[in-house]
Structure formats: structure tokens, C-alpha cells
Amino acid sequence: MHGPEAALRFLTFVNASPTPFHAVQNGIARLEKAGFQKVLEKDAWEDTIKPGGKYYFSRNQAALVAFTLPNNWKQGAGVSIVATHVDSPNLKVRPVSKRSKEDYLQVGVETYGGGLWHTWFDRDLSVAGRVVTSTLDGDFKSRLVKIDKPILRIPTLAPHLDRSVNTSFVFNKETEFVPILGQIAAQLNDSGAGKNSDSKKASSVQDNHHPALLSLLANELSVAPEQIHDFELSLFDTQPAVLGGLNNEFVFSPRMDNQYSSFCAVEALAQSVSAPNFSTFEGNVNCIALFNHEEIGSVSTSGADSSLLPSLINRLSPTPGTLAQSVSKSFLVSADMGHAVHPNYTSKHEDNHKPMMNGGVVIKTNAKQRYASDAVGSFLVKQLLERKGGNVQEFEVRNDMECGSTVGPMLSKMGVRTCDVGCAMLSMHSIRETAGSHDVQHYIDLFRSLFDNYAELHQSVAVD
């Protein structure tokens, strides 16, 4: 496949990352390849982190923070941050998922986030996530799993049985949105799947799910079904992300809101430490923060409304004085995807704010502060882009429409200047989204410019 090199690398990342857990794991793999060292939140860092160092930590396998310290680092230094999220609207397997009807095995699911749920019908679906398993010596471990073959499907009803389906496709998400796993006869012929002597234990899930599903997970993890004690599984489309369009100018992919931003943040930070001047770099602390649960409000231990980022800044500048100095010198770029103008629905955009795919980074503004951008933050982003020769687009929602939001406004309460940016895309929250293949590099260029140039630029901008 031919196309922009950065976009091709994004395809590899998103195809390997059907859940936030996998996105964090793959982000860590990229950082470790670039020489980043793991630190743990539970440990004391005083004897670990050093000027010129490269570090990362994760929380609950679902959020990732990485940072580099300049060679002249000391407490009170500013922090240049790119904040994204790794979750996307999807269907999650219920804690008790075993269902059957009319000789079909079905799996109970719960909707997560504001998905375009009609796009999940008639897709080749599978499951991925994390599974708590036991070892033979009695220890427990949370392990990632990804079933690469299609095992589930949510079938539509033929128009012969519902003549109104082409005029108003409305369905009940509880009763008419239940995936099919297989046929009951097939499970009856499955020899011994799920048989165990621990089904009455509180930590057993054997009675909660179809034995065939547990057997499939067990085989993937090379354990016995009774060694599975709990899991968090999400459904995903097994069709891989690809480049498309006449000249491969598009990316057709799931989860680009917001793994597109997350990939670019990881890539920019990993690339920054390979630059010739990294060993002598004397700018800000450079940082990326990939959060979970943005699609449902960010209120979790791994979400943007948690202690994750404030804790990092406090640990780097632990006194009230140094903390205040650090906040005043810092800048946070909240990176989340934006809405490209749709050729069939041009009236949905304000006339002078119509971002285009492959048109460069979009600055997102909202007077009601659904986005955290202001004139100074926007100016700084434009200056950073100019240093890379990049283009800027503007987005502001129409007055007669509601505006979405990002992690930016909730993170700005730390006192750090914040600007909301994105790249333009179509079909946001669909199981299959569309974005520009050239914008992957545009995004990386902005983040690299932030890491390379913000501390110097900040000194030339006087705002109290």
C-alpha cells in the first residue's frame, strides 16, 4: 500500500489497538523503543528521574503519561503537554452476557459513549479487552486479549419484513441490538467447554457467559476456562483500517476519534528524543497524556478529570512556589478530532468555519468554553505551526447547534493555558470513520514544534 508514511504507521497502530488497553500497550512499546524508562506512581521518584531523562507511567492499563526532562531541568520548570484520549464509542460485553433466543446464542452488550449505533449493524465483529486470569500457583494477572476472527454480528431486518426501514431506521438498543454469537446446536456439540468445579465461587464467571465464549478466550490466552475470573471486553470491527480515495488521500478506519491524535502525540514525543539536539535541549518538560473515558465524561481514575496530570506536575514541582511557577510557564494542547465540512450537509457548518480534511490542523473555539481556546492560546499554536510551515484552519459551531467538548476545559482548571486543536474528519463516532492521510504528519509537526519551541516562544509573549 502506498501513501503518506506517517499515515501508514498510524494504520498499524489503530489496527493493533481495538481498546484503550491495547492503545496504551502499543504506545508504551513505541516509547520503550525510543528509550523511555518505566516509573511507577507508587514509588518515590526523587532518586530515579534525572535531567535529560525519558520516562513514562500508566494507570489501570488504560491511561498513559510520558515526559522528558530538559538538561537544565529543575523544580518550577514549565511543562509542554499534549493531552488526548484513547477511548471511542463501542459496545461492551455485560457482566452477565449469556443470552439465547430462537436457537441463537446471543451476547448481552451495553452501549458506551455516543456512537452512531446504526453503523454497527451487519459488521463482522469480534471482542478484545483485558481478562483477569489465575495461574496454577494461585496468583492473578490482568492480560490483554484480541480475538482476530469475526465471531459476532448484529443483523438488520430485511425490508420485506419492515417496509419502513428505508425511511426511518429506528431500533430499540436493548431488545433489537443484541449480537449473535452462534447457534445453540453448535454449543451443545462443544465437548466440555466451561465445565469446572468452581462455578459456585464468588470469583467464578462461568455461569455468566456462554461456555463457547469463555472457551474461545481461554484458548487465546492458553489457560483453562475456569482460570478466567473476570474481564472487560469490547466489540470491534474486524475489517482493518486502510488508506482510500483516488490518491490515498483518506484514511478509512475505526476509532480515529481519538486514536488518531493519540498516535501522533506518542510519535511526536518518541521522535523528539531522537533529534540531534535532545542531549543539549534546555526547554520545557515535554509531556503527553493519553486519557480514558472522555466519551462518557472523563470521570474515572484514568480520565482527564482525575489526579493523573495534576499529580505529575505536583511531583515535578512539589512546593507551592515551584508549582505556581511551573503552571505559569506551561502550555497544554488538547488534541481531539474535529468535524470536516460534509459535501452533502454543508448547512451544518458556519459559513466561515468549514475545515477540510488534509487542510492542516484545526483550532477549535467556543465562546461558551466547550473548547478551552482563547486568543493567546490560538496565537501560540499558529506560531508553533508557522515554524513547521503548517496550515491552520478555524472551527466554531453554528449558534443554532450544540457544541461538543474535549478534555481541554476540565484540564484548564489546573491553571495551565490551554488550546483545543484537532484534525478534520467525517463520520465521527461511526464504526467506520474518514480522515485525511496527510493530516497525520501535520499533527505530528505541530506537536514536535510544541516540544521543540514552546519554551522559547513563551518568553516573547507577555500576558499576565
C-alpha positions as CSV (number, residue, x, y, z in Angstrom):
1,M,0.0,0.0,0.0
2,H,1.3,3.4,-1.0
3,G,0.6,6.6,0.8
4,P,2.0,9.1,3.4
5,E,4.5,7.3,5.6
6,A,3.1,8.6,8.8
7,A,-0.4,7.5,7.9
8,L,0.8,4.0,7.1
9,R,2.3,3.8,10.6
10,F,-1.0,5.0,12.1
11,L,-2.8,2.2,10.3
12,T,-0.5,-0.3,12.1
13,F,-1.2,1.3,15.4
14,V,-5.0,1.5,15.1
15,N,-5.4,-2.0,13.7
16,A,-3.5,-3.3,16.8
17,S,-5.5,-1.2,19.2
18,P,-9.2,-2.2,19.4
19,T,-9.4,-1.0,23.0
20,P,-7.8,1.7,25.2
21,F,-5.8,-1.1,26.9
22,H,-4.2,-2.1,23.6
23,A,-3.6,1.6,22.6
24,V,-1.8,2.2,25.9
25,Q,0.2,-1.0,25.5
26,N,1.2,-0.1,21.9
27,G,2.0,3.4,22.9
28,I,4.3,2.1,25.6
29,A,6.0,-0.2,23.1
30,R,6.8,2.8,20.9
31,L,8.2,4.8,23.8
32,E,10.3,2.0,25.1
33,K,11.8,1.5,21.6
34,A,12.8,5.2,21.8
35,G,14.5,4.6,25.2
36,F,11.8,5.7,27.7
37,Q,12.1,4.2,31.2
38,K,9.1,3.0,33.2
39,V,8.4,4.6,36.5
40,L,5.6,3.6,38.9
41,E,3.2,6.1,40.6
42,K,3.6,4.1,43.9
43,D,7.4,4.6,44.0
44,A,9.4,7.6,45.1
45,W,10.9,9.3,42.1
46,E,13.5,11.5,43.8
47,D,16.4,9.2,43.1
48,T,15.0,8.0,39.7
49,I,14.2,10.9,37.5
50,K,17.2,13.0,36.3
51,P,17.7,15.9,33.9
52,G,17.8,14.7,30.4
53,G,15.8,11.6,31.3
54,K,12.8,10.0,29.4
55,Y,10.0,8.4,31.5
56,Y,6.5,7.0,31.3
57,F,3.9,5.6,33.6
58,S,0.4,4.1,33.1
59,R,-2.6,3.9,35.3
60,N,-5.0,0.9,35.3
61,Q,-3.7,-0.2,31.9
62,A,-6.0,2.5,30.4
63,A,-4.1,5.8,30.6
64,L,-0.6,6.7,29.7
65,V,1.6,9.7,30.7
66,A,5.2,10.1,29.3
67,F,7.6,13.0,29.8
68,T,11.1,14.1,29.0
69,L,13.2,16.3,31.3
70,P,15.5,19.0,29.7
71,N,19.1,19.0,30.6
72,N,18.7,22.1,32.7
73,W,15.6,20.8,34.5
74,K,14.9,21.9,38.0
75,Q,11.7,22.3,40.0
76,G,9.4,25.1,38.8
77,A,10.1,24.3,35.1
78,G,7.2,24.7,32.6
79,V,5.6,21.7,31.1
80,S,4.5,21.5,27.4
81,I,1.7,19.0,27.2
82,V,-0.3,17.2,24.5
83,A,-3.5,15.7,26.0
84,T,-5.6,13.2,24.1
85,H,-8.0,10.3,24.9
86,V,-7.8,6.7,23.8
87,D,-11.4,5.6,24.2
88,S,-14.1,5.5,21.5
89,P,-17.8,4.7,21.4
90,N,-18.3,1.0,21.3
91,L,-20.3,-1.9,22.7
92,K,-19.1,-3.6,25.9
93,V,-19.9,-7.1,27.0
94,R,-22.2,-7.1,30.0
95,P,-21.0,-8.7,33.3
96,V,-23.7,-11.4,32.7
97,S,-23.8,-11.7,28.9
98,K,-25.3,-15.1,28.4
99,R,-28.5,-14.8,26.3
100,S,-30.3,-17.1,23.9
101,K,-33.4,-16.8,21.7
102,E,-34.9,-19.0,18.9
103,D,-31.9,-21.3,18.9
104,Y,-29.4,-18.5,18.7
105,L,-26.6,-17.9,21.2
106,Q,-26.5,-14.1,21.9
107,V,-24.2,-11.9,23.9
108,G,-25.6,-9.1,26.0
109,V,-23.9,-5.7,25.4
110,E,-24.1,-2.2,26.8
111,T,-23.6,0.9,24.7
112,Y,-20.6,3.1,25.7
113,G,-20.5,6.7,24.6
114,G,-22.5,8.4,21.9
115,G,-22.0,6.1,19.0
116,L,-23.6,6.1,15.6
117,W,-25.1,2.8,16.6
118,H,-26.9,2.1,13.3
119,T,-23.4,1.7,11.7
120,W,-22.7,-1.4,13.9
121,F,-25.4,-3.5,12.1
122,D,-24.2,-6.1,9.6
123,R,-20.5,-5.7,10.5
124,D,-18.0,-8.5,11.1
125,L,-17.4,-8.1,14.9
126,S,-15.1,-9.6,17.4
127,V,-14.1,-8.9,21.0
128,A,-11.0,-7.5,22.7
129,G,-10.0,-6.2,26.1
130,R,-8.5,-7.5,29.3
131,V,-9.0,-10.7,31.2
132,V,-8.2,-11.5,34.8
133,T,-6.8,-15.0,34.9
134,S,-5.3,-17.2,37.6
135,T,-2.1,-19.1,37.5
136,L,-1.6,-22.6,38.8
137,D,0.2,-21.3,41.9
138,G,-2.8,-19.1,42.8
139,D,-1.6,-15.7,41.5
140,F,-3.8,-13.4,39.4
141,K,-2.9,-11.3,36.4
142,S,-4.7,-8.9,34.0
143,R,-3.9,-9.9,30.5
144,L,-4.9,-8.3,27.2
145,V,-6.8,-10.3,24.6
146,K,-7.8,-9.7,21.0
147,I,-9.8,-12.3,19.0
148,D,-8.8,-11.7,15.4
149,K,-11.6,-13.6,13.7
150,P,-15.2,-12.4,13.3
151,I,-17.5,-14.1,15.9
152,L,-20.4,-11.7,16.3
153,R,-22.9,-9.9,14.2
154,I,-25.9,-7.7,14.7
155,P,-28.1,-8.5,11.7
156,T,-30.6,-6.0,10.3
157,L,-34.2,-6.9,9.5
158,A,-34.9,-7.4,5.8
159,P,-37.0,-4.6,4.2
160,H,-39.5,-7.4,3.2
161,L,-40.3,-7.7,6.9
162,D,-40.3,-3.9,7.6
163,R,-41.2,-1.7,4.7
164,S,-40.5,1.5,6.7
165,V,-36.8,0.6,7.3
166,N,-35.6,2.8,4.4
167,T,-37.5,5.8,5.6
168,S,-36.9,5.7,9.3
169,F,-34.4,3.2,10.7
170,V,-35.3,3.2,14.4
171,F,-34.4,0.4,16.7
172,N,-34.5,-0.5,20.4
173,K,-30.9,-0.6,21.7
174,E,-31.9,-3.1,24.4
175,T,-34.0,-5.6,22.5
176,E,-33.1,-5.2,18.8
177,F,-29.4,-4.5,19.2
178,V,-28.2,-7.9,20.6
179,P,-25.3,-9.6,18.7
180,I,-25.5,-13.2,17.6
181,L,-22.6,-15.4,18.6
182,G,-23.7,-18.7,17.1
183,Q,-26.3,-21.4,17.2
184,I,-27.3,-23.4,20.3
185,A,-26.7,-26.7,18.5
186,A,-23.0,-25.8,17.9
187,Q,-22.5,-25.2,21.7
188,L,-24.2,-28.5,22.6
189,N,-21.6,-30.3,20.5
190,D,-18.7,-28.4,22.1
191,S,-17.0,-31.0,24.3
192,G,-16.7,-29.9,27.8
193,A,-16.3,-26.1,27.3
194,G,-16.8,-24.3,30.6
195,K,-17.0,-27.4,32.8
196,N,-15.4,-26.8,36.1
197,S,-15.9,-27.4,39.8
198,D,-15.7,-23.7,40.9
199,S,-18.9,-22.5,39.3
200,K,-20.3,-21.6,42.7
201,K,-17.4,-19.5,43.9
202,A,-17.9,-15.7,44.1
203,S,-14.9,-15.1,41.8
204,S,-16.2,-17.5,39.1
205,V,-17.8,-16.1,35.9
206,Q,-18.5,-19.5,34.4
207,D,-22.3,-19.2,34.8
208,N,-22.4,-15.6,33.5
209,H,-21.3,-16.2,29.9
210,H,-21.7,-18.7,27.2
211,P,-19.2,-21.6,27.6
212,A,-18.2,-21.2,24.0
213,L,-17.2,-17.6,24.5
214,L,-15.1,-18.5,27.6
215,S,-13.5,-21.4,25.8
216,L,-12.5,-19.0,22.9
217,L,-10.9,-16.6,25.3
218,A,-9.2,-19.4,27.2
219,N,-7.7,-20.8,24.1
220,E,-6.4,-17.4,23.1
221,L,-4.7,-16.9,26.5
222,S,-3.6,-20.6,26.8
223,V,-5.4,-21.2,30.0
224,A,-8.4,-23.3,31.1
225,P,-11.8,-21.7,31.1
226,E,-12.0,-21.9,34.9
227,Q,-8.9,-19.8,35.1
228,I,-10.8,-16.8,33.8
229,H,-12.2,-14.8,36.7
230,D,-13.4,-11.6,35.2
231,F,-13.0,-9.5,32.1
232,E,-13.7,-6.2,30.4
233,L,-14.4,-6.9,26.7
234,S,-15.4,-4.5,23.9
235,L,-16.7,-5.4,20.5
236,F,-14.7,-4.1,17.5
237,D,-15.0,-4.4,13.7
238,T,-12.5,-6.9,12.3
239,Q,-12.2,-5.0,9.0
240,P,-8.8,-3.4,9.1
241,A,-8.2,0.3,8.7
242,V,-6.9,1.3,5.2
243,L,-5.9,4.2,3.0
244,G,-8.6,5.1,0.5
245,G,-9.6,7.6,-2.2
246,L,-8.2,8.1,-5.7
247,N,-4.8,9.1,-4.4
248,N,-4.9,7.5,-0.9
249,E,-5.8,10.9,0.5
250,F,-8.2,9.4,3.0
251,V,-7.9,7.1,6.0
252,F,-10.9,4.7,6.4
253,S,-10.7,3.4,10.0
254,P,-12.5,2.8,13.3
255,R,-11.6,4.7,16.4
256,M,-9.9,7.7,14.8
257,D,-11.7,9.8,17.4
258,N,-9.3,9.8,19.1
259,Q,-6.6,7.3,18.4
260,Y,-5.5,9.5,15.5
261,S,-4.5,12.2,18.0
262,S,-3.1,9.7,20.4
263,F,-0.8,8.1,17.9
264,C,0.5,11.4,16.7
265,A,1.2,12.5,20.3
266,V,3.2,9.3,21.1
267,E,5.0,9.5,17.8
268,A,6.0,13.2,18.2
269,L,7.4,12.6,21.7
270,A,9.3,9.5,20.6
271,Q,10.7,11.3,17.6
272,S,11.7,14.3,19.7
273,V,14.2,12.3,21.8
274,S,16.0,11.1,18.6
275,A,16.6,14.7,17.5
276,P,20.3,15.6,17.3
277,N,19.8,18.4,19.9
278,F,18.0,16.3,22.5
279,S,21.1,15.7,24.5
280,T,21.6,19.5,24.9
281,F,17.9,20.5,25.0
282,E,17.1,23.2,27.6
283,G,13.4,23.9,27.0
284,N,10.3,22.8,29.0
285,V,9.5,19.4,30.3
286,N,7.7,17.8,27.4
287,C,4.7,15.6,28.2
288,I,1.9,13.6,26.6
289,A,-1.1,12.4,28.5
290,L,-3.5,9.8,26.9
291,F,-6.7,9.5,29.0
292,N,-9.5,7.1,29.1
293,H,-13.3,7.7,29.4
294,E,-13.5,11.0,27.6
295,E,-16.6,9.8,25.7
296,I,-18.5,9.4,28.9
297,G,-17.3,12.5,30.8
298,S,-13.8,11.6,31.9
299,V,-14.9,10.9,35.5
300,S,-12.7,7.9,36.4
301,T,-9.3,7.3,37.9
302,S,-7.9,7.1,34.3
303,G,-9.9,10.0,32.9
304,A,-8.8,13.6,32.4
305,D,-10.8,14.7,35.4
306,S,-8.7,12.5,37.7
307,S,-5.5,13.3,39.5
308,L,-3.3,11.9,36.8
309,L,-1.9,15.1,35.2
310,P,-2.0,17.4,38.3
311,S,-0.2,14.7,40.2
312,L,2.6,14.7,37.7
313,I,3.1,18.4,37.8
314,N,3.0,18.4,41.6
315,R,5.6,15.7,41.8
316,L,7.9,17.6,39.4
317,S,7.3,20.9,41.4
318,P,6.3,19.9,44.9
319,T,6.3,23.2,46.7
320,P,3.6,25.9,46.3
321,G,6.1,28.3,44.9
322,T,7.6,26.0,42.3
323,L,4.2,24.7,41.4
324,A,2.9,28.2,40.7
325,Q,6.0,28.9,38.6
326,S,5.6,25.7,36.6
327,V,1.9,26.4,35.9
328,S,2.7,29.9,34.7
329,K,5.3,28.6,32.2
330,S,3.2,25.6,30.9
331,F,1.0,25.2,27.9
332,L,-1.5,22.4,27.2
333,V,-2.6,21.4,23.7
334,S,-5.9,19.5,24.0
335,A,-5.9,17.3,20.8
336,D,-9.2,15.8,19.7
337,M,-10.6,15.3,16.3
338,G,-12.8,17.9,14.6
339,H,-15.7,18.0,12.1
340,A,-14.8,18.4,8.4
341,V,-17.4,20.1,6.2
342,H,-19.6,17.4,4.7
343,P,-20.4,17.9,1.0
344,N,-23.9,16.6,1.4
345,Y,-24.7,18.7,4.6
346,T,-22.8,22.0,4.1
347,S,-25.5,23.8,6.1
348,K,-24.3,22.1,9.3
349,H,-21.2,24.4,9.4
350,E,-21.0,28.1,9.9
351,D,-20.2,29.7,6.6
352,N,-16.7,30.9,7.5
353,H,-15.7,27.9,9.6
354,K,-15.6,24.8,7.3
355,P,-12.5,22.7,8.0
356,M,-11.3,20.4,5.2
357,M,-9.5,17.1,5.5
358,N,-5.8,17.4,4.7
359,G,-6.1,21.1,5.2
360,G,-4.0,21.2,8.3
361,V,-4.6,21.5,12.0
362,V,-7.9,22.9,13.2
363,I,-8.1,25.3,16.1
364,K,-11.4,24.8,17.9
365,T,-13.0,27.8,19.6
366,N,-16.3,28.2,21.5
367,A,-17.4,31.3,23.4
368,K,-19.2,29.1,25.9
369,Q,-15.9,27.4,26.7
370,R,-16.8,24.0,25.5
371,Y,-13.4,24.3,24.0
372,A,-10.6,26.0,26.1
373,S,-9.0,28.0,23.3
374,D,-8.6,31.8,23.6
375,A,-6.8,34.4,21.5
376,V,-3.4,33.9,23.2
377,G,-3.5,30.1,23.0
378,S,-4.6,30.2,19.4
379,F,-1.8,32.7,18.6
380,L,0.7,30.4,20.2
381,V,-0.5,27.4,18.2
382,K,-0.3,29.4,15.0
383,Q,3.2,30.5,15.8
384,L,4.2,26.9,16.5
385,L,2.7,25.8,13.2
386,E,4.5,28.6,11.3
387,R,7.8,27.2,12.5
388,K,7.0,24.0,10.7
389,G,5.4,25.6,7.7
390,G,2.0,24.2,8.6
391,N,-1.5,25.5,7.8
392,V,-4.2,26.5,10.3
393,Q,-8.0,26.1,10.0
394,E,-10.6,27.5,12.3
395,F,-13.8,25.8,13.6
396,E,-16.6,27.4,15.6
397,V,-20.0,25.8,15.8
398,R,-23.2,27.5,14.5
399,N,-25.3,29.4,17.0
400,D,-28.3,27.1,16.4
401,M,-26.3,23.9,17.2
402,E,-24.9,22.4,20.4
403,C,-21.1,22.2,20.7
404,G,-19.2,19.1,21.7
405,S,-16.4,19.2,24.1
406,T,-12.9,17.7,24.9
407,V,-10.6,17.1,27.8
408,G,-9.3,20.7,27.4
409,P,-11.8,22.6,29.5
410,M,-11.5,20.3,32.5
411,L,-7.7,20.2,32.3
412,S,-7.6,24.0,32.1
413,K,-8.8,24.2,35.7
414,M,-5.2,23.4,36.7
415,G,-4.4,26.9,35.6
416,V,-2.3,25.9,32.6
417,R,-3.0,27.9,29.4
418,T,-4.9,25.6,27.1
419,C,-5.8,25.5,23.4
420,D,-8.1,23.0,21.7
421,V,-7.0,21.6,18.3
422,G,-7.9,18.7,16.1
423,C,-7.8,17.4,12.6
424,A,-10.8,17.4,10.3
425,M,-12.8,14.1,9.8
426,L,-16.1,12.8,8.6
427,S,-18.5,10.3,10.3
428,M,-17.2,10.9,13.8
429,H,-18.5,8.2,16.2
430,S,-19.3,5.8,13.3
431,I,-17.8,2.3,13.4
432,R,-16.0,3.4,10.2
433,E,-14.7,7.0,10.1
434,T,-12.9,9.0,7.5
435,A,-10.0,11.4,7.9
436,G,-7.1,12.8,5.9
437,S,-4.0,10.8,5.4
438,H,-1.7,13.8,5.1
439,D,-3.0,15.4,8.3
440,V,-1.2,12.7,10.3
441,Q,2.1,14.4,9.6
442,H,0.6,17.8,10.0
443,Y,-0.5,16.8,13.5
444,I,2.9,15.3,14.4
445,D,4.6,18.5,13.1
446,L,2.6,20.7,15.5
447,F,3.4,18.5,18.5
448,R,7.1,18.4,17.6
449,S,7.1,22.2,17.3
450,L,5.4,22.4,20.7
451,F,8.1,20.2,22.2
452,D,11.0,22.0,20.4
453,N,9.9,25.6,20.5
454,Y,7.3,26.5,23.2
455,A,9.7,27.5,26.0
456,E,11.5,30.0,23.7
457,L,8.2,31.3,22.2
458,H,6.7,31.7,25.7
459,Q,9.4,34.2,26.7
460,S,8.5,36.5,23.8
461,V,4.7,36.7,24.7
462,A,3.9,38.9,27.7
463,V,0.5,38.0,29.2
464,D,-0.1,38.3,32.9
